[in-house]
């Protein structure tokens, strides 16, 4: 049954089949924190400096289509198709700028600490799974006070293939020693949702910045606005009821 906005109207039951739940996996950028505006700002300013796009600032629509959720190898190829080395150097410099911005401006997604407590209270395993460079991921996790929360941090570039390949999520299952039949994922990008779905797990999509219709094309279980969303808590309550 499909709701008027295109979302599945049986959200809770799509997660209830996971009971008893063993683990919850999280993307980092845009999922734990609202970092996409900082990435966008860094890309826009640095591309402006080098005269990219004939000196016209890139817009958010371009950022979502070209950059959001993607690995730096792919971003480098998109920006500088004839010079991968230059592209990778540019991405490294952009990440350094992003880390400077993060220290001053990072904000958690609403309700993330409420979900954290729910997970801790049930003794579930958890992993952060991201295409971000390890320096970025660990800095964000530390700033958010989640360093001791995650059992493991999986980095896309340290796997055979990054998202949208399922490899990073499959590696998380392996390291946590949990089953995909008893694990779900939080993601905010189409690339990440595709990775989770390809790994055989339901994905709860966060429509923090990326357009809902683009996220829905990647086939999440359902979408939420943030971790305070009543749809999420109805699903978690049903998991609890099925776990008794």
N, C-alpha and C positions, 0 to 999 in steps of 0.2 A: 504494500500500500504506500502510495507516495503523497506527501503533503504538497500543497500548492507551490511552495518555494523550491520544490525539487528534492527536498531531504526525505529520507526514510522516516516514516511516522512511527516506527516500532523500534526507536533507538535503544531503549533499555534492554529489550529481549536480544538485541544483537550482541550485547556484552554478557548477558546472563549465562549464555552457553559456555562461557569460560570458567565458571565456578567448578571447583575451588580455584580461585585466582592464585597464581604463583608470582607473577612479576608485572611491573609496569615500566615501559621504556619511553624515554623522552628525547625529542630533538632539543636543540639548545636555542639558537637564534630564532626569535619570533614565537617560540613555544614556551620557554622559561621566562623570557624577557622580551620587551618591545624594542629590539635592537635594529630592525630593518631601517627606521629613519636615520640611524647613525651610519649604517652601511651606505644608504642612498646618498647622504650628505657627503661622505668621503669620496665615493665614486664621482659624484657630480662635480665637486670642486677640483679633484685631481684630473679628471678628463678635460675640464675647462682650461686648466693650466697648460695642457699639451695641445690644445686646439682641436680636440676630437669633435666630430660632427660639425665641422666648419665653425667651431667656436660657439655653437648654440648649446646651452645647457641641456643635458638629458633630462627627461621628465620621469615621473614615477611609473607611468605605464611602460616605458622602455625598461626601467629597472626591474619591474615585476616579470616582464617577458624574457629579459636577457640574463638577469643576474640572480634574482631571488631563489634561494635554496640550492643553487648549483655549486659544483666544486670548482676551485680556482683554475684547474687545468682547462675545464670547459669554458670558463669565463675568459681566460687568456686567449683561447682560440677564437672566441666570438669577437673580442675587442681588436685583436691583432692577428688575423688569420694568416698573414704572411710572415709573422715573426713571433713564434711561440716564446722564445727566450725573453724578448722585450715584454710580452704579455705577462709572463710569470713574474718578472722583476717589478712591473707595474703593480700587480696584485699584492706582492710582498710589501711594497711601500704603502699601498692602500690599507693593508691589514695593520700596519704600524700606526697609521693615522687613526684607524678605527679603535685600536686599543687605548690610545690617548683620550678619545672621546668617551669611551666606555667608563673610564675611571671617574668621570665627572657627571655623566648623564644617564646611566643605566637605570631602567625601571622594570621591576618584575611584572609579569602578567597578573591581573587581579585574580585572587583566589589560589595562587600557586602554593602558598604555605598551608592553606586549608587542605588541599589535595595531598601535600607532603605529609601532614599529620594523619590523614586517613590511611595512607600507605604504610606509614610507620606503625600505627596502631594495630595493623593486621599482620605485621612482620613480613611484608612482601619484599621481594628482591627488586632492585631498580638499577637502570643503566641510562646514561646519557649517550646518545648516538647521533653524531653530527658530521656534516661535510666541512665544518669550520676547521681551520688549523688548530693544532693542540694548544698553542699559546693563547689563542682567542677563547677556546672552550674552557680551559682551566681558569683563565682570568674571570670570565663571566660567572662560572660556577662559584668561584671564591667570593666575588663581590656580592653575589646573591645569598651567600651563607649556606650553600648547598654542598660544600666540599665533603662533608662527612655523610651526606645523604646518599650519594651514589656509590654503589659497589664497584662500578667500573665506568670508564669513559672510553667510548669507541670512536675513533677518528676515521672518516672515509678514506683519506689518502694512505692510511696504514692498513687498509684492506686491499684485496686484489682489485676490487672495483668499488667506487664510491656510489652514493645514491645518484640516480634512481635505481641502481642495481640493489638487490636484496642483501648483498654480502654483509654490509655493516650490521644489519639487524640479525642476520643469521649468526654472526660472530657474537653478538650480545647474548643470544640464547645459549650458545655453546659455553661462553665464559660463566654465565650465571647458572648453568646446568638446570635450565627450565624448559618446559615444553611450549611450543607455539600454540597449542590447544588451550593453554591456561595463561596467556599473556596478551596484553594489548598495548597500543602505542599512542602517544600524543604527538601530532605533527602540525605544522602551519603552512607547508608549501606543497605544491603539486608533486614536485620531485620526491619529497620525503614520503608523502602518502603513497605514491606508486611503489617506492621501495618497501614500505611496510606491507602493502597488499601483496606484492610479489613474494615476500617472505612468508606469506600465509597467515598473517595476523590482522585482526580488525584494527582500524586506525580511527581515532577520534581527531577530527580536523579542527584546528583553531583558526577562525576567520579574523585574525588580528589585523592583517594588512592586505593579504591576497584576496582577490575577488571570489566570493562564494561559488560562482558558476564555474570558475577555473578549478577550484578545489574539488567540486563535486564530480568533475570529469575524471578525476583520479580515483574515484570510488571509495571514499571514506565510509565508515559505518554511519557516521552522522557528523554534523558540524556544531561547534559551540562558539560563543562570542569570547568567553574566557572561562576560568575555572569556577566562577560563581554561577554559571549557567544552570538553570533548573533541569535541563535535559541530561546533563552530566550526572547530577546527583540522583535523579530518578534511576539512571542506569546503575550507578554504584550501589544504591539501596537494593536493587533487584539482585545484583551479584551477592550481596550480603544475605539476602533471604534464601537464595539457592545454595549457599555455602553451609547453612545450618545442618 
